[in-house]
Amino acid sequence: MADPLEAYQALLIKLDAFFENALARYPDDIQCAPGCSHCCHRDLSLFPFELERLIDAVRALPAEARRRVVERARLAQADEEAACPLLERDRCSVYGARSVICRTHGLLSLFEVRPGERELSLCPYNFKTAERVDGACVLDLTPVNQVLATINHLICTSRGIRPERIRTSLALLQAFEPEGAS
């Protein structure tokens, strides 16, 4: 893997294309659209390099929008049931910079719960009428997560930072209120 960030960008392009293909194949069964934010009502933990992208996107927001993100991050730190701090009026305020999990949620996804044991996950709002779903529209998250972990390891190692996932709200507070974040 020559450049981890280029590999990440290639992964995002593939995942977005996968989602678009599933949406084209099952337009009546995928409810994901602007204003649908059911999956955004949690403060996710993400890899540091994905959080950097989100923080950069927040920095590019107007000052008032940044202030609202920071206020929602404070609320999320105080309440684990709070929505993602980036969610505003049921829309992602940094949609173009969203993480892999945000790009793939809603799809039929296969993931490993324990070694050798896999489970199918789906959004309760999607695929309500489809009797069958083409296997080409089921996302296997195991290789996706392996690529993500590898990219994270390479980037964190090269920068000398800890590779552990961090809650989005905490990362935002550390970036925008460094003296107040703990």
HELIX and SHEET records of a PDB file:
HELIX    1   1 PRO A    4  ARG A   25  1                                  22    
HELIX    2   2 HIS A   38  CYS A   40  5                                   3    
HELIX    3   3 PRO A   48  ARG A   59  1                                  12    
HELIX    4   4 ALA A   63  ALA A   78  1                                  16    
HELIX    5   5 TYR A   95  ALA A   97  5                                   3    
HELIX    6   6 VAL A  100  THR A  104  1                                   5    
HELIX    7   7 GLY A  135  CYS A  137  5                                   3    
HELIX    8   8 LEU A  141  ARG A  159  1                                  19    
HELIX    9   9 THR A  168  PHE A  176  1                                   9    
SHEET    1   A 2 SER A  45  LEU A  46  0                                        
SHEET    2   A 2 ILE A 166  ARG A 167 -1                                        
SHEET    1   B 2 LEU A  87  GLU A  88  0                                        
SHEET    2   B 2 ARG A  91  CYS A  92 -1                                        
SHEET    1   C 3 GLU A 117  SER A 121  0                                        
SHEET    2   C 3 LEU A 108  ARG A 114 -1                                        
SHEET    3   C 3 VAL A 138  ASP A 140  1                                        
END                                                                             
